[in-house]
Amino acid sequence: MSQHTKVIRPSRRDFFSRMGDGLHGAALATLLGNDLFDANPALASTSERTSYDHNPRNPHFEPKAKAVIHLFMNGGPSQVDLFDPKPLLAKYAGSPPPRDIVSQIEFTDEIGTMMPSPYEFAPRGKCGMEISDLLPHLGEVADDITLIRSMHGEHFNHEPSLYLMHSGRTLPGRPALGSWVVYGLGSENRDMPGYVVLDDPIAYPINGIQNWQAGWLPPVYQGTRFRSEGPPVLNLQREEEVPTALVDAERKLLRRLSNNHRNDRPFQPQLDARIASYEMAAKMQLSATDALDVSQETEATREMYGMNDQRTRSYGLRLLRARRLVERGVRFIQVFIEHQIWDNHLNLDRELGYACAKTDKPVGALIKDLKQRGLLDSTLVIWGGEFGRMPLSQIGEAGTSGRDHGPAGFSIWMAGGGVKSGHVHGATDDIGHKAVENRVSVQDFHATMLNQLGLDFGKLTYNVDGLEERLTGQYPARIVKEILA
């Protein structure tokens, strides 16, 4: 370079205009974008966030429902014995099953013959919805539900089907339904978790806590399990009484230390979730104890939920607590039932009768109770399992018979939350094996649930390694508008 060459230094404007090129420009744009979104929450509501918590967030559009109670029926309830009467099965009783059904059976060495339902169906309510005699209490609220008879899944094993129903894919590691909902909307109760799980004291469901995991969403959105027996949340109360003033001072000090620690370590979602869980635990010492204390309910209410009957007491307790949680602004409540109570392979008569006797009365009570309190319109209640059962018998060594898994066509129902009342959607074929009319995929079901909460399933996304992930994944999905009120 000549000593007479004039060095032209870029101006500030030149620097910023040229920094738009390449990797440096992308990094700078990200930093500036974060500052912009922090300063303007309205922009952050439609773009990637910089913080994650349970604070209420605006939906994408006006919602029909504010909360969800998901009654998950582990094991796969039999649609042809409960919701989907098939008189033609009587014609084929005792006949070998068609070849296309045999190819979809898990236990091929136990294949029986075509088996009509041994139970009677009758029209229920003013709508005339046909429901099995095994569910008399649900029959009393038939005018309040939408029954979908055309659900279909992707796999005949429990584990992948549970992953599909709870996270949209047959693979582990993805966020659960409740995690997506609370990520999108937060919670109206600052003193309680936004996503609560009420599981059965007898056993975890298949896949355990993976059914309510946050996956790669920030861990603050994982479901919080409340125990059904004993203290709902362990170690929530202090072992010794401490003066209120001292407790308040202690909490203020801990909050200051936690904030200092967090500020020195930004962008650590695990740390944020851990601190948030401790803060939530402190708030829950009063709020959770009150919300789960059903002794405050009238004797008539407790009787309605079946809490005076040994068969229904445990499940009734969980459903009554679910109603109390909804009243207090909890966004998503998921209720599980035993291990695989509906997995009736070889003892259909005994096991299916047991499952219905344990759940039917509390479920009917929940719908009635929400309705009489003015909560049903704003609460979406969902009932269903991971798949249904086959229309043929499965024969065991002792000659007992039941039904094998049937993912090609099964039934679920919804109530409240802006869905139609006394409505039946879709149909399976003449023998109840495969969904053929107005078919509803699991992704369609998920998209419809989010829609009722005011969330656009295509816009509710989270960036994972450069891919904008969503509950419905990259699968085609539609909102089932035919069931919406």
C-alpha positions in Angstrom: 0.0 0.0 0.0 1.4 3.4 -1.0 2.1 5.8 1.8 0.0 8.3 0.0 -3.0 6.0 -0.2 -5.9 7.4 1.8 -7.5 5.0 4.3 -11.2 5.2 4.3 -12.7 4.2 7.6 -16.3 3.0 7.4 -18.9 5.2 9.1 -21.3 3.7 11.7 -24.0 3.6 9.0 -21.6 1.7 6.6 -20.8 -0.7 9.4 -24.4 -1.6 10.1 -25.3 -1.8 6.4 -22.5 -4.2 5.6 -23.0 -6.3 8.8 -26.2 -7.4 7.3 -24.1 -9.8 5.1 -23.1 -13.3 6.4 -23.0 -14.8 9.8 -22.1 -11.7 11.8 -25.2 -10.0 10.4 -27.4 -12.9 11.4 -26.0 -12.9 15.0 -26.5 -9.1 15.3 -30.0 -9.3 14.0 -30.8 -11.9 16.6 -29.5 -9.8 19.4 -31.3 -6.7 18.2 -34.5 -8.7 17.7 -34.3 -10.0 21.3 -34.0 -6.5 22.6 -37.0 -5.4 20.4 -39.2 -8.2 21.6 -38.3 -7.6 25.3 -39.4 -4.0 24.8 -42.5 -4.9 23.0 -44.5 -7.8 24.4 -47.1 -7.6 21.6 -44.4 -8.6 19.1 -43.2 -11.4 21.4 -46.6 -12.9 21.4 -46.3 -13.9 17.7 -42.5 -14.5 17.6 -40.0 -16.6 19.5 -39.9 -15.8 23.2 -37.0 -14.8 25.4 -38.5 -16.1 28.7 -40.7 -18.9 29.7 -43.2 -19.0 32.6 -46.8 -19.7 33.5 -48.0 -16.1 33.2 -51.2 -15.8 31.1 -50.7 -15.2 27.4 -53.2 -14.0 24.8 -54.6 -16.7 22.5 -54.3 -16.4 18.7 -58.1 -15.8 18.6 -61.1 -15.8 20.8 -61.3 -19.2 22.6 -64.4 -21.2 23.3 -62.7 -23.1 26.2 -60.4 -21.8 28.9 -59.4 -25.2 30.4 -59.2 -28.9 29.5 -60.0 -32.0 31.6 -58.5 -35.0 29.8 -59.9 -38.3 31.1 -57.5 -40.8 29.7 -58.6 -44.4 29.7 -55.5 -46.5 29.7 -55.5 -49.6 27.7 -58.0 -49.0 24.8 -61.8 -49.1 25.6 -63.8 -51.4 23.3 -65.9 -49.2 21.0 -68.1 -52.1 19.8 -69.1 -52.8 23.4 -69.6 -49.2 24.6 -70.3 -46.7 21.8 -70.5 -48.2 18.4 -73.3 -50.8 18.1 -72.9 -53.2 15.2 -76.0 -55.5 14.7 -74.4 -57.1 11.6 -71.8 -58.7 13.9 -74.5 -61.1 15.1 -74.8 -62.4 11.5 -71.1 -63.3 11.4 -70.8 -64.6 15.0 -68.5 -67.6 15.1 -67.1 -67.0 11.6 -63.4 -66.7 10.9 -62.3 -63.0 10.6 -61.5 -61.5 7.2 -57.9 -61.6 6.0 -57.4 -57.9 6.2 -58.2 -58.0 9.9 -55.9 -61.0 10.6 -53.0 -59.0 9.2 -53.5 -56.3 11.8 -53.7 -58.5 14.9 -50.9 -58.5 17.5 -51.5 -61.9 19.1 -51.9 -64.1 16.0 -51.8 -67.3 18.0 -54.9 -66.3 19.9 -57.2 -65.4 17.0 -60.8 -66.3 17.6 -63.9 -65.7 15.6 -66.2 -62.7 14.9 -67.8 -61.8 18.2 -70.9 -59.5 18.5 -71.2 -57.5 21.7 -72.8 -59.3 24.6 -74.2 -56.0 25.9 -77.3 -54.1 25.0 -77.4 -50.7 23.4 -80.3 -48.2 23.8 -81.0 -44.6 22.7 -80.0 -42.1 25.4 -81.2 -38.6 26.0 -83.4 -36.5 23.7 -80.7 -36.9 21.0 -81.2 -40.7 20.9 -77.4 -41.4 21.0 -76.9 -45.2 21.3 -74.7 -46.1 24.3 -74.1 -49.4 26.0 -76.0 -50.5 29.1 -72.5 -50.6 30.8 -72.5 -46.8 30.9 -75.9 -45.8 32.4 -74.5 -42.6 34.0 -72.9 -41.4 30.8 -76.2 -42.1 29.1 -77.8 -39.6 31.4 -75.6 -36.8 30.0 -75.7 -38.0 26.3 -77.3 -34.7 25.4 -74.2 -32.9 26.6 -71.5 -34.8 24.6 -70.1 -35.2 21.1 -69.3 -38.8 20.3 -66.7 -39.4 17.6 -66.9 -42.9 16.2 -64.3 -42.5 13.5 -61.0 -42.0 15.3 -58.0 -43.9 13.9 -54.5 -44.4 15.0 -51.2 -45.6 13.6 -50.0 -48.5 15.7 -51.4 -51.6 17.5 -49.0 -51.5 20.5 -49.6 -49.5 23.7 -46.3 -47.6 24.0 -46.2 -46.0 20.5 -50.0 -45.4 20.6 -49.7 -43.6 23.9 -46.9 -41.5 22.6 -49.1 -40.7 19.6 -52.2 -39.7 21.6 -50.2 -37.6 24.1 -47.6 -36.0 21.9 -48.6 -36.3 18.2 -46.0 -38.9 17.2 -45.4 -42.6 17.9 -41.9 -41.7 19.2 -40.7 -40.8 22.8 -39.2 -37.5 23.8 -41.8 -35.1 22.5 -43.9 -32.6 24.6 -47.2 -33.7 26.0 -50.6 -32.1 25.2 -50.7 -30.2 28.5 -47.2 -28.9 28.0 -48.1 -27.4 24.6 -51.3 -25.8 26.0 -49.5 -24.2 29.0 -46.6 -23.1 26.7 -49.2 -21.4 24.5 -51.5 -19.9 27.1 -49.9 -20.0 30.5 -52.3 -20.3 33.5 -54.8 -18.1 35.1 -53.7 -19.2 38.6 -50.2 -17.9 39.6 -50.2 -20.1 42.7 -50.7 -23.4 41.1 -49.1 -25.3 38.2 -50.8 -24.8 34.9 -50.6 -28.5 34.0 -51.7 -31.0 36.7 -51.7 -34.8 36.5 -54.0 -36.8 38.8 -52.7 -40.4 38.4 -54.0 -43.6 39.9 -52.5 -44.8 43.3 -52.5 -48.4 42.0 -49.9 -47.9 39.3 -48.5 -45.6 36.7 -49.8 -45.9 33.2 -47.7 -47.4 30.4 -44.8 -45.0 29.6 -45.0 -43.6 33.1 -44.1 -39.9 33.4 -43.3 -39.7 29.7 -47.1 -39.2 29.3 -46.8 -35.7 30.8 -43.3 -34.7 30.0 -42.2 -31.3 28.5 -39.9 -33.0 26.0 -37.8 -30.3 24.3 -40.1 -27.5 25.5 -38.7 -25.6 28.5 -39.1 -27.9 31.5 -41.2 -25.4 33.3 -44.1 -26.7 31.2 -43.9 -30.3 32.4 -47.0 -31.7 34.1 -47.0 -31.7 37.9 -48.2 -34.9 39.5 -50.6 -34.7 42.5 -50.8 -37.9 44.4 -54.2 -39.5 45.0 -53.5 -40.9 48.4 -51.8 -39.3 51.4 -50.4 -35.7 50.9 -51.1 -34.7 47.3 -47.6 -33.1 47.1 -44.8 -34.5 49.2 -42.7 -32.2 51.4 -45.0 -29.2 50.8 -45.5 -28.3 54.4 -42.8 -27.5 57.0 -42.1 -30.0 59.7 -42.2 -27.2 62.3 -44.2 -24.1 62.6 -42.3 -20.9 61.8 -43.5 -17.3 62.4 -45.0 -15.7 59.3 -42.6 -12.8 59.4 -39.6 -15.1 59.4 -41.0 -17.1 56.5 -41.6 -13.9 54.4 -38.0 -12.7 55.1 -36.6 -16.1 54.2 -38.5 -16.2 50.9 -37.4 -12.6 50.0 -33.8 -13.5 50.6 -34.1 -16.8 48.6 -35.7 -14.9 45.7 -32.9 -12.3 45.7 -30.2 -15.0 45.7 -32.0 -17.0 43.0 -32.3 -13.9 40.8 -28.7 -13.1 41.2 -27.7 -16.6 40.4 -30.0 -16.7 37.4 -28.8 -13.3 36.0 -25.2 -14.6 36.0 -26.3 -17.6 34.0 -28.7 -16.5 31.3 -30.4 -18.9 28.8 -30.4 -21.9 31.1 -34.0 -23.3 30.9 -33.2 -26.1 33.4 -32.1 -23.6 36.0 -35.1 -21.4 35.3 -37.4 -24.4 35.8 -35.7 -25.4 39.0 -36.1 -21.9 40.5 -39.7 -21.6 39.3 -40.5 -25.0 40.9 -39.2 -23.9 44.3 -41.2 -20.6 44.0 -44.3 -22.5 43.0 -43.9 -24.9 45.9 -43.9 -22.0 48.3 -47.1 -20.6 46.8 -48.8 -24.0 46.8 -48.5 -24.5 50.5 -51.8 -22.7 50.8 -53.4 -22.9 47.4 -52.9 -26.6 46.7 -54.0 -27.7 50.1 -57.2 -25.7 49.7 -57.9 -26.8 46.1 -57.5 -30.5 46.8 -59.5 -30.5 50.1 -62.8 -32.1 49.1 -64.0 -32.1 52.7 -65.3 -28.6 51.9 -67.8 -30.2 49.5 -71.4 -31.1 50.4 -72.3 -34.6 51.2 -74.6 -34.6 48.2 -71.7 -33.7 45.9 -69.5 -36.3 47.4 -72.2 -38.9 46.9 -72.8 -37.8 43.3 -69.1 -38.5 42.5 -69.3 -42.0 44.2 -67.0 -41.2 47.1 -69.1 -43.4 49.4 -68.7 -46.5 47.3 -65.4 -48.4 47.4 -65.6 -49.1 43.7 -65.8 -45.5 42.6 -64.2 -43.6 45.6 -60.7 -43.3 44.2 -61.7 -42.2 40.7 -64.5 -40.0 42.0 -62.0 -38.2 44.3 -59.7 -37.4 41.4 -62.6 -36.1 39.2 -63.9 -33.9 42.1 -60.4 -32.5 42.5 -60.2 -31.9 38.8 -63.4 -29.7 39.0 -61.9 -27.8 41.9 -58.7 -27.2 40.0 -60.7 -25.8 37.0 -62.6 -23.5 39.3 -59.2 -22.1 40.4 -57.9 -21.4 36.9 -55.7 -24.4 36.3 -55.4 -24.7 32.5 -54.9 -28.5 31.8 -55.8 -31.4 34.1 -55.1 -34.9 33.1 -56.7 -37.9 34.9 -55.3 -41.4 34.6 -57.0 -44.7 35.7 -55.0 -47.7 37.0 -52.4 -49.3 34.8 -54.3 -50.8 31.8 -57.8 -51.1 33.1 -59.3 -51.1 29.6 -56.9 -53.7 28.1 -59.4 -56.5 28.1 -57.7 -59.3 26.1 -59.0 -62.4 27.7 -61.7 -61.6 30.3 -63.9 -59.1 28.6 -67.0 -59.7 30.7 -65.3 -59.3 34.0 -62.7 -56.7 33.2 -64.9 -54.4 31.0 -67.6 -54.5 33.6 -65.1 -53.6 36.3 -63.7 -50.7 34.3 -67.1 -49.2 33.6 -68.3 -49.7 37.2 -65.3 -47.9 38.5 -65.5 -44.9 36.2 -69.0 -44.3 34.8 -70.6 -42.7 37.9 -67.8 -40.2 38.6 -67.7 -39.3 34.9 -71.4 -38.6 34.7 -71.1 -36.6 37.9 -68.3 -34.5 36.5 -70.4 -33.4 33.5 -73.4 -32.7 35.6 -71.4 -30.8 38.2 -69.5 -28.6 35.7 -72.8 -27.8 34.0 -74.7 -26.8 37.1 -71.9 -24.6 38.1 -71.7 -22.8 34.8 -68.3 -24.3 34.0 -69.0 -26.7 31.2 -69.2 -24.1 28.5 -65.7 -23.0 29.2 -64.2 -26.4 30.0 -63.4 -29.0 27.3 -63.8 -32.5 28.7 -62.2 -35.3 26.7 -62.7 -39.0 27.3 -60.8 -41.7 25.4 -57.9 -44.2 25.2 -55.0 -44.8 22.9 -57.0 -47.1 20.6 -60.1 -49.4 20.6 -60.6 -53.2 20.3 -61.2 -55.7 17.5 -64.7 -57.0 16.5 -63.5 -60.6 17.0 -62.6 -62.7 20.0 -59.1 -63.3 21.4 -59.0 -66.8 23.0 -56.8 -67.6 26.0 -55.5 -71.0 27.2 -58.3 -71.4 29.7 -60.9 -70.7 27.0 -61.5 -67.1 28.2 -62.1 -64.6 25.6 -61.7 -60.8 25.1 -60.6 -58.5 22.3 -57.2 -57.6 20.8 -56.1 -54.0 20.1 -57.9 -52.1 17.4 -56.3 -48.9 16.2 -58.0 -48.7 12.8 -61.3 -47.4 14.2 -62.4 -46.4 17.7 -64.4 -43.9 19.7 -63.8 -41.0 21.9 -66.1 -38.2 23.2 -65.9 -34.6 24.1 -68.2 -32.3 26.1 -68.4 -28.6 26.7 -65.8 -26.1 25.5 -67.7 -25.2 22.3 -68.4 -28.6 20.9 -71.9 -29.7 19.8 -74.2 -31.4 22.3 -75.9 -34.7 21.7 -74.0 -35.2 18.4 -72.5 -38.3 16.8 -69.7 -37.8 14.3 -68.3 -40.3 11.8 -68.7 -44.1 11.5 -66.8 -47.3 11.3 -67.5 -50.1 8.8 -70.4 -52.6 9.2 -68.4 -54.7 11.8 -66.8 -51.8 13.7 -63.2 -52.5 12.6 -62.1 -49.5 10.5 -63.1 -45.8 10.4 -64.7 -45.2 7.0 -66.9 -42.1 7.3 -65.7 -38.6 8.4 -62.4 -40.1 9.6 -60.6 -38.3 12.4 -56.9 -38.8 12.9 -55.1 -38.1 16.2 -53.5 -35.0 14.6 -57.0 -33.8 13.7 -58.1 -34.3 17.3 -55.1 -32.4 18.6 -55.7 -29.5 16.1 -59.4 -29.3 17.2 -58.5 -29.3 20.9 -56.1 -26.4 20.4 -58.6 -24.5 18.2 -61.2 -24.6 21.1 -58.6 -23.0 23.3 -58.0 -20.2 20.8 -54.7 -21.6 19.5 -53.8 -22.0 15.8 -52.1 -25.4 15.6 -50.0 -24.2 12.7 -48.7 -21.1 14.6 -48.1 -22.7 18.0 -44.5 -23.6 17.4 -41.1 -24.1 19.1 -37.8 -24.0 17.4 -35.8 -27.2 17.7 -32.5 -27.3 15.9 -33.8 -24.9 13.2 -37.1 -26.7 12.7 -40.4 -25.0 13.8 -41.9 -27.9 15.7 -45.6 -28.1 16.5 -47.9 -30.5 18.3 -49.2 -31.9 15.0 -45.7 -32.2 13.6 -45.3 -32.1 9.9 -48.4 -34.3 9.4 -51.5 -33.0 7.6 -54.1 -32.0 10.2 -57.5 -30.3 10.1 -59.9 -28.8 12.6 -63.0 -31.1 12.8 -65.5 -28.3 12.3 -68.4 -30.6 12.0 -68.4 -31.2 15.8 -68.1 -27.5 16.7 -71.1 -25.7 18.0 
